Amino acid sequence: MASQDWLDKDFYAVLGVAKDAETAEIKKAYRKLAKQYHPDRNAGDDAAEQKFKDVGEAHAVLSDPEQRREYDAIRSMTGGGARFTAGGPGGGAGFEDIF
């Protein structure tokens, strides 16, 4: 199930992998980062603890084919393409100018 956080988080960047990364590459990156930021290695380090949680969340989504497809679809709708913005002075044609 999609989370509102998915709009704000780039799970590929969290794991340091490309958007077209294979499952094995995602797993390898996850294992490396999970080991690096594991609470047993970073006792009392709140930043490392948060990074460990972020890495786990990214792996959970990207390693599940259905969740990954959903995540990619949501990110593609919000991450690029044309957007409607309010016009300002000199902002171009208004609705009335088009129709």
N, C-alpha and C positions, 0 to 999 in steps of 0.2 A: 504494500500500500504506500502510495506517495506521501511524502512529508513536505510541509511548507518549506522546510530547510533546504530541500533539493533545489529551490530557486536560487539560493544564496551560496550553496557549497559546490565547489568544483572537485568532485571526488577523484577525477583523473590527476589533478594537480596535487591533491593530498597524498596520493600514492606515487606521484612522479612518473606516471606512465602516459603514453599517447592515447588519444581517444579511440584509436583502432587497435589497442593492445589486446593480445590473445589472453585467454584465461590463465595460462601458465605464467605469463609475464606479470599479470595482476597478483597472482598468488605469491610469486617470488618477491615482488616489491612489498607486499603486505607483510610477509614473514620477516623480511629485513627490518622494516620500520617498527613492527610490533616488538621485535627483540630489542631494538635500539631504545624505544620509549617505554618499555615495560616498567611498571611500578616497582618491581623488585630491584631493578637497576637504577631507578631514579627516586628513591624514597624521599618523600617530602617535597618533591618538585612538582608544583601544580601545573606548570606549563607542559611538562612531559606527560603528566597524567591526561591532560586535555588532548594533547597530540595523539596519545595512545587510543583514546576514545574515538577521535576523528578518523584515525587509520582503520580502526575496527568497523566503524560505520561505513566508510568508503568501500572496504572489502566486502562487507555484507551485501551491499547494493550491487557492486560491479561483478561479483562472482556469481550472482543469481541471474541467469539469462533473462527471465521475465522482468525482474526489477530493473535490470540494466536497460532493457528496451524502453521501459516506462520512463526511467530517468533521462535517457537520451532524448526521448520525444519531448518531455517537458522542457529540458534545457534548450532544445532547438527552437521551440516556440518562443522562448523568452530571451534567448541569448543572441539573436541576430535578426537580420531582415528589417523590413520597413516597420517603423513605429509611428504612431500618431502622436504628435506633440502639439501643444497649444501654440498658436502663432502669436507673434508680438509685432511691434512696429517694424515694418519692412519685412515681415515674416513670409511674404509670398502671397499667393492667391488664396482667398478665403472661399468658403463654400459657395457663396453667391457668384463668385467669379468663374467657377468651374461649370456650374449648371445654369 
